[in-house]
Amino acid sequence: MLRPPGLALFLSVFIAGCAGAPPPAPPLMSPLSEAKYFGYSERTVGPDQIEVTYLAPARRVALDRAKRAADIARARELAEDIALWRAAQVAMTRKARAFRVLNRRSDANLELRERIEGYPHYPFFLHRHPRDRRSRFSHYGFYRGYPYDPFLSIGRDARVQVQATVTIALLKRKGPRTIDPSATAARLRAKYPGALGAPKK
């Protein structure tokens, strides 16, 4: 049976589009060396002492200060939890029955950005930055005297990226104020389902 030529063309374009699709994003619990823009790393800092650092993915936060503070607090909690989770994994890998947190810290890097939004009404070379009032030329080098385009506006967004670091001491036995690595890993696995990614076949 002959197929209409349009169907064959559609299928070839669809297959080509699928082949060029970007790969899925790495899971949250990924080494920084693999995920590049986020992930964990660790280093030995003393006898049975490990420092684990987790750089969380950058995420958008609210422009309103009160809401933004809540968003940053959630981003900080995620980074600290994943760092502790990785510390528990390291402890289990090294056969430690428990560990103690010696130090922890987290730093939030907030970035506020502006961008031009809208559809240009005048030719591109006539545009000037809507906020330009200080000089003869705009931020883009266009002469200030040309008409202002009401179809363009300034858009704003805010992004934050948190880095959390935890230093632990590996212990051979449990005791007061120690942390159970297997219980910690199980608790955080339940709190962040999917953080480990799809199971490998």
C-alpha positions in Angstrom: 0.0 0.0 0.0 1.4 3.4 -1.0 1.6 6.0 1.7 0.9 9.7 0.9 4.2 11.6 0.5 3.1 14.1 3.1 3.0 11.4 5.8 6.6 10.3 5.0 7.8 13.9 5.2 6.1 14.4 8.5 7.6 11.2 10.0 11.1 12.1 8.8 10.8 15.6 10.4 9.4 14.1 13.6 12.2 11.6 13.9 14.8 14.2 13.2 13.3 16.4 15.9 13.4 13.6 18.4 17.0 12.8 17.5 18.0 16.4 18.2 16.2 16.7 21.5 18.4 17.7 24.4 19.3 15.0 27.0 17.4 15.0 30.3 18.8 17.1 33.1 20.9 15.2 35.6 19.3 14.3 38.9 19.8 16.5 42.0 22.1 13.9 43.6 24.9 14.1 40.9 28.6 14.8 41.1 29.5 18.3 40.3 32.1 17.0 37.8 29.2 15.5 35.8 26.3 17.9 36.2 28.7 20.9 35.8 26.2 23.6 37.0 25.2 21.9 40.3 26.2 18.8 42.3 28.2 17.5 45.2 31.9 17.1 45.8 33.9 15.9 48.8 37.4 16.0 50.2 39.3 14.6 53.1 40.3 17.3 55.6 41.7 15.2 58.5 41.8 11.7 60.0 38.4 10.3 59.4 37.1 13.8 58.6 35.3 14.6 55.4 34.1 17.9 53.9 31.1 17.6 51.6 30.0 20.5 49.5 26.8 20.7 47.5 26.0 23.4 44.9 22.3 23.5 44.3 20.7 24.3 40.9 20.0 27.9 40.3 16.3 28.7 40.8 14.0 31.7 40.2 12.8 33.4 43.3 10.2 36.1 43.9 11.0 39.8 43.4 9.0 40.7 46.5 11.5 40.7 49.4 9.3 38.8 51.9 8.4 36.1 49.4 12.0 36.0 48.2 13.3 35.4 51.7 10.9 32.4 51.9 12.1 31.1 48.5 15.8 31.5 49.5 15.1 29.6 52.8 13.7 26.7 50.8 16.7 26.7 48.5 19.0 26.8 51.4 17.2 23.9 53.1 17.5 21.8 49.9 21.2 22.4 49.6 21.9 21.6 53.2 19.8 18.4 53.1 21.5 17.1 49.9 25.0 17.9 51.4 24.0 15.9 54.6 22.6 13.1 52.4 25.9 12.9 50.5 27.8 12.9 53.8 25.7 9.9 54.9 26.4 8.1 51.7 30.2 8.7 52.2 29.9 7.4 55.7 28.2 4.2 54.6 30.8 3.7 51.8 33.6 3.9 54.4 31.8 1.5 56.7 31.3 4.1 59.4 28.5 3.1 61.8 27.8 6.8 62.7 29.1 10.3 62.1 29.1 13.6 63.8 28.7 17.0 62.2 31.7 19.2 63.1 30.7 22.3 61.0 28.1 23.4 58.5 27.5 26.5 56.5 25.5 27.7 53.5 25.9 30.7 51.2 23.2 32.1 48.9 24.2 33.9 45.8 21.4 36.2 44.7 21.3 37.7 41.1 18.8 40.4 40.1 18.5 40.8 36.4 16.8 43.2 34.0 15.8 42.5 30.4 13.9 44.2 27.6 10.5 42.7 26.9 7.9 43.2 24.3 7.6 43.4 20.5 9.4 46.3 18.8 7.2 48.8 17.1 9.9 51.1 15.5 12.8 49.7 13.4 15.4 48.1 15.6 18.0 50.8 15.0 15.7 53.5 16.3 15.2 51.8 19.7 16.7 53.1 22.9 16.7 51.7 26.4 13.4 52.8 28.1 15.3 53.8 31.2 18.0 55.9 29.5 17.7 59.5 30.7 21.3 60.2 31.5 23.3 60.6 28.3 23.0 61.3 24.7 23.3 57.7 23.7 21.3 54.8 25.1 22.8 51.6 26.7 22.8 50.1 23.2 24.5 53.0 21.5 21.4 54.5 19.8 20.8 58.2 19.6 18.7 59.5 22.5 16.5 61.7 20.4 14.7 59.0 18.6 11.1 58.1 19.7 10.5 55.9 22.7 8.8 52.6 21.8 5.8 51.9 24.1 5.8 48.3 23.1 9.1 47.7 24.9 9.4 47.4 28.7 11.9 46.4 31.3 11.3 42.9 32.7 12.9 41.8 36.0 13.7 38.4 37.5 15.7 37.1 40.4 17.7 33.9 40.7 19.5 32.3 43.7 22.0 29.6 43.9 23.0 28.1 47.2 26.1 26.3 48.2 26.1 24.2 51.4 29.1 22.7 53.1 29.1 20.1 55.9 32.2 18.7 57.7 31.7 15.4 59.4 33.8 13.0 61.6 33.4 9.3 60.8 32.8 7.1 63.8 33.1 3.4 64.5 30.3 3.3 67.0 27.1 5.1 67.7 26.9 7.4 70.7 25.2 10.6 72.1 24.7 13.3 69.4 25.8 11.1 66.6 24.0 10.6 63.3 23.0 7.2 61.8 24.0 7.3 58.1 21.6 4.7 56.8 18.6 6.3 58.7 19.6 9.8 57.4 19.9 8.6 53.8 16.5 6.8 54.0 14.8 9.9 55.5 16.2 12.3 52.8 15.4 9.8 50.1 11.8 9.9 51.1 11.8 13.7 51.4 13.3 14.2 47.9 11.9 11.4 45.7 13.6 11.4 42.3 16.7 13.1 43.6 18.7 10.0 42.7 17.2 9.8 39.2 15.7 6.8 37.4 17.1 3.5 38.5 19.7 2.1 36.2 18.6 -0.9 34.2 
